[in-house]
Amino acid sequence: MDDLQELIDRLEHWQRADTGFDGPTPRHRAIDALRERGPGVVPALVGRLEDLLAATARHHERVAAVQEVWDAWYEEGDRLTDEYGLGADIEPYRTVSSDSLPQQSARDQDYRDPYHLKQGIIEALHHLGDRRAAPVLTAALSDLACVPAAARALRDIQADQPVPALLDAVTLIDHHANKDIVFDPVLAALRHYGVSVGQARERFEAESSPLGRVRLMHLLEELPDDGADRPAKSQIRDSLIFLAMDDRDTLVQSQAIRALGELDNRGMERGSGVSGMDTPPPAAVVRSAIALAAHGNPPGHDRELTSRLRRLAVDTPTVFRAVEAVLTQDFPTPDEKELRLALRLALQVNISTMDADAPMRLIRALYSASSHPQVGDRALFVLRRHDYVLFEQMTQDDDALRAEARAIFEAIAGPGDHARLAQFSAGRRGRWSRLLSRITRR
């Protein structure tokens, strides 16, 4: 038995030991040896794969549980910082204290996915062709590293009811990257088992993940017409908007923006240059994202969408334009939830990265929102947090601009605001005096 386990261990080594291109790999030599031993090796291969799949699943569950708490902690921190200001002590207001945050165990930190070994075992089971492997091959479809190999094996090893697992696997794999290697084997297996458009549509309707819905839609487009109703592309619009806000995966983001352009029959609108992003989301798409997140959509993903919007707001001009559009809406009654989210995003806007006219446009938008009966106080709060922007406008050379800024200031100012203006003016005079002094000394 020990030498059988050693033989199974060799299935991990898919590369040749030397630099030559001739001859079998250690994996293929191990597969040949296992085939020589006959069907008696199947239970050992199945058992080993089951153990590896279970260990990987338990690792992902533990990591996800820790990550969920941290994500909620970060989101709450963002919200509280918006409320109390940067640098404020927000710890007393937290529902989860920073000291009680869970940590990954050393076991999970050191975990290395044995995906080469899992793939090697699946390939060995495929070559052996024993139907006893069908259940574990179906289970392997839930492991991203195993999906293509398991799908190929299941075309030759008949399984009972593998279609649900194959449809689940579609939501895991990228249909753009390495399509022939990753997506096509799953599509071929689904066709082999006679998947219907109705089955795929039912799975699509049940999917909540935006990325999963887009991938299932792609599958539906690949299936032959069997008379069943296909979902309209408009049903993935919300998902594409969510993906268009993905500031950490610019490939997914650009694909979503392009798909939205095709869906709306328009070319891909490009935003102005933003570091690390070739195609920042258009203002119209950002505007739609604000509406989604404000109303708790996409279901279960609204918190992440809000976080993406906050990060993008820092240096993406199109986010500023979308925020401006929300704050100045007047048809027929401004949406309160959207206004509240737009005001949160307004706190993140970095005016120094925007167009020259952006500062006064921001001031006007916030002042416009200050008249709203439900969020007016919040708009004034945000406007006062941007008071340095208003003060700068009050010192412009343009008489009309300076007068407009002064009128807004006088309309909202309290005693403390006048004191801050005096402090700002004194500091500005001090900076000019120091600059003039350096120039005259030269």
ZAMARGU-4260 file (C-alpha; in steps of 0.2 Angstrom, whole numbers, plus 5000, padded with zeros to 4 digits):
<rodrens>
0) 5000/5000/5000 | 5014/5012/5004 | 5022/5010/4987 | 5004/5013/4979 | 5003/5030/4989
5) 5021/5034/4983 | 5015/5031/4965 | 5000/5042/4968 | 5012/5056/4974 | 5021/5055/4958
10) 5006/5061/4949 | 5010/5079/4955 | 5025/5080/4944 | 5018/5085/4927 | 5035/5092/4920
15) 5049/5082/4914 | 5064/5080/4926 | 5076/5086/4913 | 5076/5099/4900 | 5073/5088/4885
20) 5057/5087/4876 | 5056/5068/4872 | 5049/5054/4883 | 5035/5053/4896 | 5033/5065/4911
25) 5034/5057/4929 | 5015/5059/4929 | 5013/5049/4913 | 5025/5036/4919 | 5015/5035/4936
30) 4998/5033/4926 | 5005/5019/4915 | 5011/5010/4931 | 4994/5012/4939 | 4985/5006/4923
35) 4996/4990/4924 | 4990/4987/4942 | 4972/4987/4936 | 4956/4993/4943 | 4961/4989/4961
40) 4970/5006/4962 | 4954/5016/4959 | 4948/5016/4977 | 4965/5023/4983 | 4964/5036/4970
45) 4946/5041/4974 | 4950/5041/4993 | 4965/5052/4990 | 4956/5064/4979 | 4942/5065/4991
50) 4954/5070/5005 | 4962/5083/4995 | 4946/5091/4990 | 4939/5091/5007 | 4955/5099/5014
55) 4954/5113/5001 | 4936/5116/5004 | 4939/5117/5023 | 4953/5130/5020 | 4943/5141/5009
60) 4928/5140/5021 | 4939/5146/5036 | 4948/5160/5025 | 4931/5166/5019 | 4924/5167/5037
65) 4938/5177/5043 | 4938/5188/5027 | 4919/5191/5029 | 4922/5199/5046 | 4936/5210/5040
70) 4926/5216/5025 | 4912/5221/5037 | 4925/5230/5048 | 4932/5240/5034 | 4915/5244/5027
75) 4910/5250/5044 | 4926/5260/5046 | 4923/5269/5030 | 4905/5274/5035 | 4910/5280/5052
80) 4925/5289/5045 | 4913/5298/5033 | 4902/5302/5048 | 4915/5308/5061 | 4929/5314/5050
85) 4947/5307/5045 | 4957/5305/5061 | 4943/5304/5073 | 4942/5290/5086 | 4929/5279/5078
90) 4932/5263/5089 | 4918/5267/5102 | 4905/5267/5088 | 4911/5250/5080 | 4900/5235/5082
95) 4915/5224/5080 | 4930/5230/5090 | 4947/5230/5081 | 4954/5220/5095 | 4942/5206/5092
100) 4945/5204/5074 | 4949/5185/5069 | 4965/5180/5062 | 4970/5167/5050 | 4978/5152/5058
105) 4996/5147/5054 | 4989/5132/5046 | 4979/5142/5034 | 4993/5155/5031 | 5005/5141/5026
110) 4992/5131/5016 | 4998/5127/4998 | 4984/5121/4986 | 4990/5104/4979 | 4982/5107/4963
115) 4995/5098/4953 | 4992/5082/4963 | 4973/5084/4961 | 4974/5087/4943 | 4986/5072/4941
120) 4974/5060/4951 | 4959/5066/4940 | 4970/5062/4924 | 4974/5045/4931 | 4956/5041/4935
125) 4951/5047/4917 | 4964/5035/4909 | 4958/5021/4920 | 4940/5024/4915 | 4931/5016/4930
130) 4914/5022/4933 | 4917/5021/4952 | 4927/5038/4950 | 4911/5047/4943 | 4905/5054/4960
135) 4922/5061/4965 | 4925/5068/4948 | 4908/5077/4949 | 4913/5083/4966 | 4929/5090/4959
140) 4919/5102/4948 | 4917/5113/4964 | 4936/5115/4965 | 4942/5129/4952 | 4959/5120/4949
145) 4950/5104/4945 | 4936/5110/4933 | 4944/5107/4916 | 4951/5090/4920 | 4936/5084/4929
150) 4925/5090/4914 | 4935/5081/4902 | 4935/5065/4912 | 4916/5066/4914 | 4914/5065/4895
155) 4921/5048/4895 | 4916/5041/4912 | 4897/5042/4913 | 4891/5050/4929 | 4873/5051/4936
160) 4866/5069/4936 | 4882/5079/4933 | 4873/5093/4925 | 4870/5104/4941 | 4888/5102/4946
165) 4894/5107/4928 | 4882/5122/4928 | 4889/5127/4945 | 4907/5125/4938 | 4903/5138/4924
170) 4901/5151/4937 | 4919/5148/4943 | 4928/5149/4927 | 4933/5164/4916 | 4926/5161/4899
175) 4937/5175/4891 | 4954/5168/4897 | 4961/5152/4889 | 4943/5148/4883 | 4949/5133/4874
180) 4958/5126/4889 | 4946/5131/4903 | 4928/5134/4896 | 4927/5123/4881 | 4929/5107/4891
185) 4914/5111/4902 | 4904/5116/4888 | 4908/5100/4879 | 4903/5090/4894 | 4887/5099/4896
190) 4882/5096/4878 | 4887/5077/4880 | 4875/5076/4895 | 4861/5085/4885 | 4859/5101/4895
195) 4844/5111/4889 | 4842/5130/4888 | 4829/5128/4901 | 4841/5120/4914 | 4854/5133/4911
200) 4841/5147/4912 | 4835/5140/4929 | 4852/5140/4935 | 4855/5158/4929 | 4839/5164/4938
205) 4845/5156/4954 | 4863/5164/4953 | 4866/5179/4964 | 4884/5183/4960 | 4886/5196/4946
210) 4901/5187/4939 | 4892/5171/4939 | 4877/5178/4930 | 4888/5185/4916 | 4896/5168/4914
215) 4880/5159/4914 | 4873/5171/4901 | 4889/5167/4890 | 4885/5148/4892 | 4867/5151/4887
220) 4873/5160/4871 | 4883/5145/4867 | 4869/5132/4868 | 4859/5127/4853 | 4841/5134/4852
225) 4829/5121/4859 | 4814/5133/4859 | 4815/5138/4877 | 4815/5156/4881 | 4832/5163/4884
230) 4835/5177/4896 | 4837/5195/4888 | 4854/5202/4889 | 4847/5216/4899 | 4845/5204/4913
235) 4863/5205/4916 | 4864/5224/4915 | 4865/5226/4934 | 4879/5213/4935 | 4889/5221/4921
240) 4888/5238/4931 | 4894/5230/4946 | 4909/5222/4937 | 4912/5239/4928 | 4916/5246/4945
245) 4930/5233/4949 | 4945/5244/4952 | 4956/5229/4957 | 4953/5219/4941 | 4955/5231/4926
250) 4953/5217/4913 | 4936/5212/4921 | 4931/5230/4922 | 4936/5234/4904 | 4926/5219/4898
255) 4911/5224/4907 | 4912/5242/4901 | 4913/5235/4883 | 4898/5224/4886 | 4888/5238/4893
260) 4892/5248/4877 | 4886/5234/4866 | 4871/5232/4876 | 4866/5250/4875 | 4871/5251/4857
265) 4885/5264/4860 | 4903/5264/4859 | 4914/5262/4874 | 4915/5280/4882 | 4932/5283/4889
270) 4935/5293/4904 | 4950/5304/4906 | 4967/5297/4911 | 4967/5288/4928 | 4983/5280/4934
275) 4982/5261/4932 | 4966/5261/4922 | 4964/5262/4904 | 4945/5263/4903 | 4938/5271/4919
280) 4919/5268/4920 | 4909/5281/4911 | 4899/5293/4921 | 4882/5286/4915 | 4888/5269/4921
285) 4894/5276/4938 | 4877/5285/4940 | 4868/5268/4938 | 4880/5260/4950 | 4875/5273/4963
290) 4857/5269/4960 | 4860/5251/4962 | 4870/5252/4978 | 4859/5264/4986 | 4844/5252/4984
295) 4854/5237/4990 | 4858/5230/4974 | 4865/5218/4967 | 4857/5208/4981 | 4871/5203/4993
300) 4884/5213/4984 | 4879/5231/4987 | 4891/5233/5001 | 4906/5228/4990 | 4899/5240/4976
305) 4898/5254/4988 | 4916/5251/4993 | 4922/5251/4975 | 4913/5267/4972 | 4922/5275/4987
310) 4939/5269/4981 | 4935/5275/4963 | 4929/5292/4969 | 4946/5297/4975 | 4954/5300/4958
315) 4941/5295/4944 | 4933/5311/4936 | 4918/5301/4930 | 4913/5297/4948 | 4913/5315/4952
320) 4902/5319/4937 | 4890/5305/4942 | 4889/5312/4960 | 4886/5329/4953 | 4872/5322/4943
325) 4864/5314/4958 | 4865/5329/4969 | 4858/5341/4957 | 4843/5330/4951 | 4826/5337/4952
330) 4814/5325/4943 | 4801/5323/4950 | 4808/5321/4967 | 4826/5317/4971 | 4829/5300/4977
335) 4834/5301/4996 | 4844/5285/4996 | 4854/5290/4981 | 4857/5307/4988 | 4864/5300/5004
340) 4876/5288/4995 | 4881/5302/4983 | 4885/5313/4998 | 4896/5299/5006 | 4905/5298/4989
345) 4907/5317/4989 | 4917/5316/5004 | 4930/5305/4995 | 4932/5317/4980 | 4950/5323/4977
350) 4947/5340/4969 | 4965/5342/4964 | 4963/5328/4951 | 4948/5335/4943 | 4945/5348/4930
355) 4948/5367/4934 | 4930/5370/4935 | 4926/5355/4946 | 4928/5364/4963 | 4914/5376/4960
360) 4903/5363/4952 | 4905/5352/4968 | 4901/5367/4979 | 4885/5371/4969 | 4880/5353/4969
365) 4882/5352/4988 | 4873/5368/4990 | 4859/5362/4979 | 4857/5346/4989 | 4856/5357/5005
370) 4839/5362/5002 | 4832/5344/5002 | 4821/5341/5017 | 4828/5324/5022 | 4847/5326/5018
375) 4849/5345/5018 | 4859/5344/5035 | 4870/5330/5028 | 4874/5340/5013 | 4879/5355/5023
380) 4890/5344/5034 | 4899/5338/5018 | 4900/5356/5011 | 4908/5361/5028 | 4920/5347/5026
385) 4925/5354/5009 | 4926/5372/5016 | 4943/5374/5010 | 4937/5372/4992 | 4924/5385/4995
390) 4937/5397/5003 | 4948/5395/4988 | 4933/5400/4976 | 4931/5415/4987 | 4948/5421/4982
395) 4947/5418/4964 | 4951/5432/4951 | 4935/5430/4942 | 4923/5443/4950 | 4907/5433/4947
400) 4914/5417/4953 | 4921/5425/4969 | 4904/5433/4972 | 4894/5417/4970 | 4906/5408/4982
405) 4904/5422/4995 | 4885/5421/4993 | 4885/5403/4996 | 4897/5405/5011 | 4886/5418/5019
410) 4870/5408/5017 | 4877/5393/5026 | 4890/5400/5038 | 4890/5400/5057 | 4902/5408/5069
415) 4914/5394/5068 | 4914/5395/5049 | 4919/5413/5050 | 4933/5409/5061 | 4939/5395/5050
420) 4939/5407/5035 | 4949/5420/5045 | 4962/5406/5049 | 4962/5401/5031 | 4965/5419/5025
425) 4979/5421/5037 | 4987/5406/5032 | 4986/5410/5014 | 4993/5428/5017 | 5007/5419/5027
430) 5011/5408/5012 | 5012/5422/5000 | 5023/5433/5012 | 5035/5418/5014 | 5035/5416/4995
435) 5038/5434/4992 | 5052/5435/5005 | 5061/5420/4996 | 5059/5429/4979 | 5066/5446/4985
440) 5081/5437/4993 | 5087/5430/4977
</rodrens>
